[in-house]
Amino acid sequence: MSDTPRKWSRAALSDALLRFAAERAMQTREFDRRVADLPADTPGQASLRAALGAAKAWEAAVLWVAWRLRPRTSIDT
């Protein structure tokens, strides 16, 4: 049984997750900049900060999974 189809599917999934997480990270950073521009007494500021923190943690987890899915390469092959 060939190992190639599994490697290709892992690579494709990893690439898709990396693109998705990168796009989400850019959106989160833009939202973070917008929240930073709000007045300090804005209602819900703490909730916004908590949501941003959760989004950043989620993005980090998706990036970690994407990198772990990357097919390993060897110098010998």
Residue frames as qw, qx, qy, qz and C-alpha x, y, z in Angstrom:
[[0.000, 0.889, 0.457, 0.000, 0.00, 0.00, 0.00],
 [0.427, 0.469, -0.006, 0.773, 1.37, 3.38, -1.00],
 [0.337, -0.516, -0.431, 0.660, 1.97, 6.09, 1.56],
 [0.179, 0.130, 0.275, 0.936, 1.48, 8.89, -1.00],
 [0.250, -0.618, -0.527, -0.528, -2.32, 9.45, -0.76],
 [0.544, -0.687, -0.411, 0.251, -2.13, 9.88, 3.02],
 [0.458, -0.271, 0.003, 0.846, 0.72, 12.38, 2.71],
 [0.054, 0.311, 0.405, 0.858, -1.14, 14.37, 0.11],
 [0.383, -0.698, -0.525, -0.302, -4.30, 14.50, 2.18],
 [0.565, -0.590, -0.283, 0.502, -2.36, 15.55, 5.28],
 [0.355, -0.072, 0.166, 0.917, -0.56, 18.24, 3.29],
 [0.097, -0.488, -0.498, -0.710, -3.81, 19.53, 1.78],
 [0.490, -0.728, -0.478, -0.027, -5.55, 19.62, 5.16],
 [0.557, -0.438, -0.142, 0.691, -2.55, 21.32, 6.75],
 [0.228, 0.137, 0.289, 0.920, -2.42, 23.95, 4.00],
 [0.253, -0.624, -0.521, -0.524, -6.13, 24.64, 4.28],
 [0.562, -0.697, -0.388, 0.221, -5.93, 25.00, 8.07],
 [0.494, -0.256, 0.000, 0.831, -2.91, 27.29, 7.79],
 [0.056, 0.338, 0.379, 0.860, -4.69, 29.54, 5.30],
 [0.411, -0.687, -0.527, -0.286, -7.86, 29.57, 7.39],
 [0.597, -0.603, -0.294, 0.440, -6.00, 30.37, 10.62],
 [0.400, -0.062, 0.116, 0.907, -3.92, 33.07, 8.94],
 [0.103, -0.500, -0.435, -0.741, -7.04, 34.77, 7.55],
 [0.536, -0.710, -0.453, -0.062, -8.77, 34.56, 10.94],
 [0.597, -0.396, -0.181, 0.674, -5.68, 35.94, 12.67],
 [0.211, 0.182, 0.214, 0.936, -5.65, 38.96, 10.34],
 [0.327, -0.619, -0.462, -0.544, -9.35, 39.58, 11.03],
 [0.639, -0.618, -0.397, 0.229, -8.81, 39.24, 14.77],
 [0.498, -0.189, -0.062, 0.844, -5.88, 41.67, 14.72],
 [0.008, -0.383, -0.319, -0.867, -7.97, 44.20, 12.79],
 [0.512, -0.669, -0.459, -0.281, -10.81, 43.81, 15.30],
 [0.659, -0.436, -0.301, 0.534, -8.28, 44.19, 18.13],
 [0.302, 0.076, 0.074, 0.948, -7.12, 47.50, 16.63],
 [0.255, -0.535, -0.400, -0.699, -10.72, 48.71, 16.38],
 [0.641, -0.629, -0.438, 0.038, -11.44, 47.75, 19.99],
 [0.582, -0.229, -0.193, 0.756, -8.27, 49.52, 21.13],
 [0.100, 0.277, 0.187, 0.937, -9.61, 52.74, 19.56],
 [0.410, -0.668, -0.537, -0.313, -12.82, 52.61, 21.63],
 [0.209, -0.684, 0.309, -0.627, -13.11, 54.82, 24.70],
 [0.191, 0.193, -0.880, 0.390, -12.13, 53.10, 27.95],
 [0.365, 0.088, 0.595, -0.711, -15.63, 53.55, 29.41],
 [0.546, 0.108, -0.543, -0.629, -17.35, 51.71, 26.53],
 [0.779, -0.176, 0.408, -0.443, -19.87, 49.19, 27.89],
 [0.975, 0.176, 0.118, -0.063, -18.78, 45.61, 27.33],
 [0.265, 0.806, -0.527, 0.036, -15.08, 46.42, 26.98],
 [0.411, -0.437, 0.784, -0.158, -14.09, 43.54, 29.29],
 [0.815, 0.245, 0.496, -0.175, -16.26, 41.11, 27.32],
 [0.626, 0.759, -0.165, -0.074, -14.68, 42.25, 24.07],
 [0.014, 0.716, -0.691, 0.097, -11.20, 41.71, 25.51],
 [0.623, -0.177, 0.737, -0.193, -12.18, 38.24, 26.75],
 [0.817, 0.484, 0.272, -0.153, -13.59, 37.34, 23.32],
 [0.437, 0.808, -0.394, -0.006, -10.41, 38.54, 21.62],
 [0.266, -0.561, 0.771, -0.144, -8.30, 36.48, 24.00],
 [0.758, 0.090, 0.620, -0.180, -10.38, 33.39, 23.27],
 [0.723, 0.680, 0.013, -0.120, -10.13, 34.01, 19.52],
 [0.198, 0.781, -0.591, 0.040, -6.34, 34.33, 19.72],
 [0.478, -0.335, 0.795, -0.168, -6.09, 31.11, 21.74],
 [0.810, 0.352, 0.428, -0.192, -8.32, 29.30, 19.24],
 [0.569, 0.783, -0.241, -0.074, -6.20, 30.55, 16.33],
 [0.085, -0.661, 0.740, -0.087, -3.05, 29.36, 18.07],
 [0.669, -0.070, 0.716, -0.185, -4.61, 25.92, 18.55],
 [0.786, 0.570, 0.195, -0.140, -5.61, 25.68, 14.88],
 [0.344, 0.814, -0.469, -0.004, -2.11, 26.74, 13.81],
 [0.365, -0.482, 0.786, -0.130, -0.59, 24.13, 16.10],
 [0.784, 0.197, 0.568, -0.154, -2.79, 21.40, 14.62],
 [0.656, 0.744, -0.058, -0.113, -1.97, 22.57, 11.08],
 [0.136, 0.753, -0.642, 0.044, 1.76, 22.40, 11.75],
 [0.531, -0.272, 0.784, -0.171, 1.45, 19.00, 13.42],
 [0.808, 0.403, 0.388, -0.183, -0.40, 17.70, 10.34],
 [0.343, 0.786, -0.444, -0.261, 2.41, 18.79, 8.03],
 [0.984, 0.122, -0.088, 0.093, 3.92, 15.73, 6.44],
 [0.532, -0.706, 0.368, 0.288, 7.40, 15.14, 7.77],
 [0.690, 0.672, -0.267, 0.025, 10.25, 15.27, 5.33],
 [0.828, -0.422, 0.248, 0.275, 13.49, 13.45, 5.65],
 [0.014, 0.777, -0.495, -0.390, 16.92, 14.31, 4.32],
 [0.394, -0.188, 0.873, 0.218, 17.27, 10.70, 3.14],
 [0.499, 0.496, 0.710, 0.015, 14.21, 10.78, 0.87]]
